[in-house]
Amino acid sequence: MIYIYTEKYTPRFKYIAHHIFEKILNDKVSVIRDENEARECKEPLIVYSRTLTLDNAFNIRPHGLVFQDGIRDQDTTVTEWNDTKIFFRTGDDKYDLPFDIFSASFFLLSRYEEYYGEKDELSRFKKESSLAYKNGFLDRPLVDEWAYMLESMLVRKLKYKPAKKGEFRMHSSVVIDNFYKYRYNSITLSIVSLIKKLFTGQFKSFIHQLRVRLFLEKDPYDNFDKILSFHNHTTLNPTFFVMIKKGRRCCHNIYTTFSKLRKNLRRNYTTGLHPSIGTYNNTKKARRELRKLEKHIVKQRVDTNMYDKFAFSLPVGYETLLKIGITDDYSMAYHDAIGFRASTCTPFRFYDIKHESKTRLMVHNLAITDMALKAMGVHHNAIEAAIVPIVNRIKNVNGQFCCCLTNRIFSNSGKWYGWADALEQVYKYASKLEVCNIKNAMDQCE
């Protein structure tokens, strides 16, 4: 148990204090509002005040963000301190921490910067506008690292006994937005594609596509068995995110007639919604796609979501999910960069700044996606070097490693050649970290 005296108790402070201590550090927190009670406290105490400091407490000076409401201009100058990056510097010799960890963590978790940051043509917050990308900590779960750093400082100064931590865990997602690459495309689209390949000299691809259309070969995206085999080798049970929007590049009708896929999803796996582009701000459309998924595919309630191409903006995208009854979202990622968009690897409740309240929507930060790796130009031979350091950082803070693949990579053809094998090795390493020590995982868990 940790006690915190705060001169002002706001929804923002309550949200971030409980997240740091209860969700990350797995401990309980008790807030003290009375100054005299704080002076008399004999338990481990944090004093979060601009006017009060105590010798027998851990003193942090507030920046002010968690005492405010709405969106205001903030000075987010990032500096180096104690082998980490910090901003909202407030401390001097009277304080035990040179920055306001509560305000800085709230800024990152609430996605404060996304309310005013630059968006692209699909309404996505651009990574170039993010504090993490501009200051070189996108690959670090900084909020979790700060929390563990704070804990170690509390142990040194106070008689604070850390609570037993949770365990490193891994969550795998698979997106299926097209179950077939060639077989059930329209005749017109197929003819145009074949002619283009013929006249550009892509003869091998031309023959392959033609044979698939003539049912002489299996479609490369019809690889559900490969997906299952991939995850069986890593002892993971994936969540499938399925797009069911009608259209020439989507497969709603195929899903409803392909009984093997439907039965697998319905009986054995968690299935999530994968809303089409432009759905994030259209509640009626989002609800319609969700109901079709529930009625035609899984025959049960669906409460998990991942936006297609992560095309959504805050707060509208999450407000839409709350209105249609979604409880968990896996869209917190960049389409063109791996790492931690919200600077955390611990699932967190979405904080609605518009209404200054914590919502029921649980947000999971996707650290790795094949889409981002491809956009970054990562070769399949370099996948392990790109991902393993991120996995290790998550392991160090007992976080959740969330990753997402599309069914395209299991075709093992074209630009996806070699990707499934390379990612399988990384998945095996990460899944074994759940039961092995990080230093010995590579040699003792082979």
C-alpha positions in Angstrom: 0.0 0.0 0.0 1.2 3.5 -0.9 -0.3 6.7 0.5 -0.4 9.9 -1.6 -1.2 13.4 -0.3 -2.4 15.7 -3.0 -3.4 19.3 -2.7 -6.1 18.8 -5.3 -8.0 15.5 -6.0 -9.2 15.5 -9.6 -10.5 12.8 -12.0 -7.2 13.0 -13.9 -5.1 12.5 -10.8 -7.2 9.6 -9.6 -7.0 8.0 -13.1 -3.2 8.2 -13.5 -2.3 7.5 -9.8 -4.5 4.3 -9.8 -3.0 3.3 -13.2 0.6 3.6 -12.1 0.3 1.9 -8.8 -2.6 -0.6 -9.3 -2.3 -1.5 -13.0 1.5 -1.3 -13.5 3.0 -1.9 -10.0 0.1 -4.1 -8.9 -0.2 -2.3 -5.5 -3.0 -0.4 -3.8 -3.1 3.3 -3.4 -4.8 5.5 -0.8 -5.2 9.2 -1.3 -5.0 11.7 1.6 -6.6 15.1 1.3 -5.9 16.6 4.7 -2.5 18.1 5.3 -2.4 17.3 9.1 -3.2 13.7 8.3 -0.3 13.6 5.8 2.1 15.0 8.5 1.0 12.3 10.9 1.2 9.4 8.4 3.6 6.7 9.4 3.2 4.7 6.2 5.1 5.1 2.9 3.9 8.5 1.7 4.2 10.5 -1.5 3.5 14.2 -1.1 2.3 15.7 -4.4 2.1 19.4 -3.6 3.5 22.8 -4.6 3.4 24.1 -1.0 4.2 21.2 1.2 7.3 18.9 1.5 8.0 16.4 4.3 11.3 14.9 5.3 9.7 11.5 5.9 7.9 11.4 2.5 8.7 11.2 -1.2 8.1 14.7 -2.6 6.9 15.5 -6.1 6.1 19.0 -7.3 3.0 19.1 -9.6 3.3 20.5 -13.1 -0.4 21.3 -13.2 -1.8 19.1 -16.1 -3.7 16.7 -13.9 -5.3 19.6 -12.0 -6.6 21.2 -15.2 -9.4 20.4 -17.5 -9.8 20.6 -21.3 -7.0 21.0 -23.8 -4.4 23.7 -23.2 -1.0 24.5 -24.7 1.7 22.5 -22.9 5.5 23.0 -22.8 6.7 19.4 -23.5 10.4 20.0 -23.7 12.1 16.6 -23.4 15.4 16.2 -21.6 17.6 13.4 -20.4 17.8 12.4 -16.8 19.0 9.2 -15.1 19.2 7.2 -18.3 15.6 8.1 -19.3 13.7 10.8 -21.1 11.5 13.2 -19.1 9.4 16.3 -19.6 7.3 18.6 -17.4 10.3 19.3 -15.2 9.3 20.8 -11.9 11.8 19.7 -9.3 14.7 21.3 -7.4 16.7 20.2 -4.3 13.5 20.1 -2.1 11.9 17.4 -4.3 12.9 13.8 -4.9 12.0 13.7 -8.5 12.9 16.4 -11.0 9.7 16.0 -13.1 6.0 15.5 -12.6 5.6 11.8 -13.3 1.8 11.9 -12.9 1.2 14.7 -15.4 3.8 13.3 -17.9 2.2 9.9 -17.7 -1.3 11.3 -18.1 -0.2 13.3 -21.1 1.0 10.1 -22.8 -1.8 7.7 -21.8 -4.7 10.1 -22.5 -3.2 10.8 -25.9 -3.4 14.5 -25.1 -1.4 15.4 -28.2 -3.7 13.6 -30.6 -6.5 16.1 -29.9 -4.6 18.8 -31.7 -1.8 17.0 -33.6 -1.6 16.7 -37.4 -3.6 14.0 -39.2 -3.1 12.3 -42.5 -5.7 11.7 -45.3 -7.2 8.8 -43.4 -7.6 10.9 -40.2 -4.7 9.1 -38.5 -2.5 10.9 -36.0 0.9 11.1 -37.7 3.8 9.6 -35.9 5.9 12.7 -36.9 3.7 14.8 -34.7 4.2 12.6 -31.6 6.4 13.5 -28.7 7.8 9.9 -28.6 8.8 9.8 -32.3 10.3 13.3 -32.3 12.4 12.6 -29.1 13.4 9.0 -29.8 11.5 7.0 -27.3 8.8 5.5 -29.5 10.4 2.1 -28.9 10.2 2.3 -25.1 7.2 1.7 -22.8 8.2 4.9 -21.0 5.2 5.1 -18.6 5.9 1.6 -17.3 9.7 2.3 -17.0 9.0 5.5 -15.1 6.7 3.6 -12.7 9.3 1.0 -12.0 11.9 3.7 -11.5 9.6 5.5 -9.0 9.1 2.2 -7.1 12.9 1.7 -6.8 13.3 5.3 -5.5 10.5 4.7 -3.0 12.2 1.6 -1.7 15.5 3.5 -1.2 14.0 6.4 0.7 10.9 4.9 2.4 10.1 1.7 4.1 8.2 0.7 1.0 7.7 -3.0 0.2 6.9 -3.5 -3.5 3.9 -5.7 -4.3 4.3 -9.0 -6.2 4.2 -8.2 -9.9 2.2 -9.7 -12.7 3.8 -11.7 -15.4 5.0 -10.9 -19.0 2.3 -11.9 -21.4 1.8 -12.0 -25.1 -1.3 -11.3 -27.2 -1.4 -12.2 -30.9 -3.9 -10.8 -33.4 -4.5 -11.9 -37.0 -6.4 -9.6 -39.4 -8.4 -11.2 -42.2 -9.7 -8.5 -44.5 -9.4 -10.6 -47.7 -9.7 -14.3 -47.4 -8.9 -14.8 -51.1 -6.4 -13.0 -53.2 -7.7 -14.1 -56.7 -10.4 -16.7 -56.6 -13.5 -14.7 -55.9 -12.6 -11.3 -57.4 -15.0 -10.1 -60.0 -14.4 -11.3 -63.6 -13.6 -7.7 -64.8 -11.1 -7.2 -62.0 -9.4 -10.5 -62.7 -9.2 -9.9 -66.5 -7.6 -6.4 -65.9 -5.1 -7.9 -63.5 -4.2 -10.8 -65.8 -3.7 -8.5 -68.8 -1.5 -6.1 -66.7 0.7 -9.0 -65.6 0.9 -10.3 -69.2 2.0 -7.0 -70.6 4.5 -6.3 -67.8 6.2 -9.6 -68.1 5.0 -11.1 -64.8 4.5 -14.5 -66.5 4.9 -16.6 -63.4 2.4 -14.6 -61.4 0.1 -14.6 -64.5 0.1 -18.4 -64.6 -0.4 -18.7 -60.9 -3.4 -16.3 -60.8 -5.0 -18.1 -63.8 -4.6 -21.5 -62.2 -6.1 -20.2 -59.0 -9.1 -18.8 -60.9 -9.5 -22.2 -62.7 -9.4 -24.0 -59.3 -6.2 -25.8 -60.2 -4.3 -24.3 -57.3 -5.2 -23.1 -53.9 -5.5 -19.3 -53.4 -2.5 -18.0 -51.5 -4.7 -16.1 -48.9 -6.7 -19.3 -48.2 -4.2 -20.2 -45.5 -6.2 -20.6 -42.3 -4.5 -23.9 -41.6 -1.1 -22.3 -41.8 -2.1 -19.6 -39.4 -3.3 -22.2 -36.9 -0.1 -24.2 -37.3 2.0 -21.0 -36.8 0.3 -20.3 -33.5 0.3 -23.9 -32.3 4.1 -23.9 -32.6 4.2 -20.9 -30.2 1.4 -22.1 -27.9 -0.6 -18.9 -28.6 -4.3 -18.6 -29.2 -4.8 -15.7 -31.6 -7.7 -13.3 -31.8 -9.0 -12.9 -35.3 -10.2 -9.5 -36.6 -12.6 -10.0 -39.5 -13.7 -7.4 -42.0 -17.2 -8.1 -43.3 -17.9 -5.0 -45.4 -19.3 -5.8 -48.8 -17.3 -4.8 -51.9 -15.1 -6.1 -54.6 -12.0 -6.0 -52.3 -13.8 -7.5 -49.3 -15.2 -10.9 -48.6 -18.5 -10.7 -46.8 -20.3 -13.2 -49.0 -17.3 -15.6 -48.9 -17.2 -15.6 -45.1 -20.9 -16.4 -44.9 -20.6 -19.4 -47.2 -17.1 -20.7 -46.2 -18.3 -23.1 -43.5 -14.8 -24.2 -42.3 -13.7 -20.7 -41.5 -17.0 -19.8 -39.8 -17.0 -23.0 -37.6 -13.4 -22.4 -36.6 -14.0 -18.8 -35.6 -17.2 -19.6 -33.8 -16.0 -22.6 -31.8 -12.4 -22.1 -31.1 -11.3 -18.5 -31.2 -12.0 -15.0 -30.1 -13.2 -12.9 -33.0 -13.0 -9.1 -33.2 -14.5 -6.5 -35.4 -12.3 -5.0 -38.1 -14.3 -1.9 -39.3 -13.9 -0.6 -42.8 -12.3 2.7 -43.6 -14.5 5.7 -42.7 -16.4 3.8 -39.9 -14.7 5.4 -37.0 -17.0 8.5 -37.1 -20.1 6.7 -38.3 -21.9 5.0 -35.4 -24.7 3.7 -37.6 -22.2 2.1 -40.1 -20.0 0.6 -37.3 -23.0 -0.9 -35.6 -24.2 -2.4 -38.8 -20.9 -4.1 -39.5 -20.7 -5.3 -36.0 -24.2 -6.9 -36.1 -23.4 -8.6 -39.4 -20.2 -10.1 -37.9 -22.2 -11.3 -34.8 -25.1 -12.6 -36.8 -23.5 -14.3 -39.8 -20.0 -15.3 -38.6 -19.6 -16.0 -34.9 -23.2 -16.2 -33.7 -22.2 -14.6 -30.4 -21.4 -11.2 -28.9 -18.3 -9.4 -30.2 -16.7 -6.8 -27.9 -13.2 -6.4 -29.4 -12.1 -4.1 -32.2 -9.2 -3.1 -34.4 -9.7 -0.4 -37.0 -8.6 -1.1 -40.5 -5.2 0.4 -41.2 -5.6 2.1 -37.8 -7.7 4.7 -39.6 -9.4 6.6 -36.7 -8.9 9.8 -34.7 -9.4 10.6 -31.1 -11.7 11.1 -29.3 -14.3 10.3 -32.0 -13.0 6.8 -32.9 -13.3 5.6 -29.3 -16.6 7.3 -28.7 -18.0 5.3 -31.6 -16.7 2.1 -30.1 -18.3 2.9 -26.7 -21.6 3.6 -28.3 -21.7 0.2 -30.0 -20.7 -1.7 -26.9 -17.0 -2.5 -27.7 -15.0 -3.0 -24.5 -11.4 -3.7 -25.8 -9.5 -2.0 -28.7 -6.3 -3.0 -30.4 -5.9 0.0 -32.7 -3.4 2.0 -30.7 -0.5 1.7 -33.2 1.0 3.5 -36.1 0.6 2.1 -39.6 4.2 3.0 -40.4 6.2 2.5 -37.2 6.6 -0.1 -34.5 6.7 0.7 -30.9 4.4 2.3 -28.3 2.1 4.9 -29.6 0.8 5.5 -26.0 4.3 4.9 -24.4 3.0 1.9 -22.4 2.8 -1.9 -22.6 0.1 -2.1 -19.9 -3.6 -2.1 -21.1 -5.3 1.1 -19.9 -8.7 2.6 -19.8 -9.4 5.3 -22.3 -9.7 8.7 -20.5 -12.3 11.0 -22.2 -10.9 14.5 -21.9 -14.1 15.9 -23.3 -16.1 14.7 -20.3 -13.1 14.4 -17.9 -13.9 10.8 -17.0 -12.4 7.3 -17.3 -14.4 5.1 -19.7 -14.9 1.3 -19.8 -13.0 1.0 -23.0 -9.7 -0.9 -22.5 -6.9 0.1 -24.9 -4.1 -2.3 -25.8 -1.0 -0.8 -27.3 0.0 -2.8 -30.4 3.8 -2.8 -30.4 4.4 -4.8 -33.6 2.5 -5.1 -36.8 3.6 -6.5 -40.1 2.1 -3.5 -41.9 4.5 -1.2 -39.9 7.5 -3.4 -40.5 6.9 -3.4 -44.2 6.3 0.4 -44.3 9.6 0.8 -42.5 11.4 -1.2 -45.1 12.5 -4.0 -42.7 13.8 -7.1 -44.6 12.6 -10.4 -43.3 16.2 -11.3 -42.3 16.2 -8.2 -40.0 12.8 -8.9 -38.3 14.3 -10.5 -35.2 16.8 -7.7 -34.7 14.0 -5.1 -34.9 11.5 -6.9 -32.6 13.5 -8.7 -29.9 14.8 -5.5 -28.1 11.2 -4.3 -27.8 10.1 -7.7 -26.4 12.9 -7.5 -23.8 11.8 -4.0 -22.7 8.3 -5.3 -22.2 9.5 -8.3 -20.3 11.6 -6.0 -18.0 8.4 -4.3 -16.8 6.1 -7.3 -16.9 4.0 -5.9 -19.6 1.8 -7.2 -22.4 3.4 -7.8 -25.8 0.7 -7.1 -28.4 1.4 -7.9 -32.0 -0.7 -8.1 -35.2 -0.2 -10.0 -38.4 -2.4 -10.2 -41.6 -3.2 -13.4 -43.3 -1.2 -12.2 -46.3 2.2 -13.0 -44.8 1.3 -16.7 -44.5 1.2 -16.9 -48.3 5.0 -16.9 -48.2 5.1 -15.4 -51.7 6.0 -12.2 -53.4 6.9 -9.4 -51.0 5.9 -11.6 -48.0 8.5 -14.4 -48.8 10.2 -15.5 -45.7 8.2 -13.4 -43.3 6.2 -16.2 -41.7 9.3 -18.1 -40.8 11.1 -15.1 -39.4 8.1 -14.0 -37.3 7.6 -17.5 -36.0 11.1 -17.4 -34.5 10.3 -14.1 -32.7 6.9 -15.4 -31.6 8.5 -18.5 -30.1 11.1 -16.4 -28.3 8.4 -14.1 -26.9 6.0 -16.9 -25.8 8.9 -18.7 -24.0 9.6 -15.6 -22.1 6.4 -16.1 -20.2 8.0 -19.0 -18.4 11.7 -18.4 -18.8 14.1 -15.8 -17.4 14.9 -13.2 -20.0 18.7 -13.7 -19.8 18.4 -17.5 -20.4 15.5 -17.6 -22.8 17.5 -17.8 -26.0 19.8 -20.7 -24.8 17.8 -22.5 -22.1 14.4 -22.5 -23.9 15.5 -23.8 -27.2 
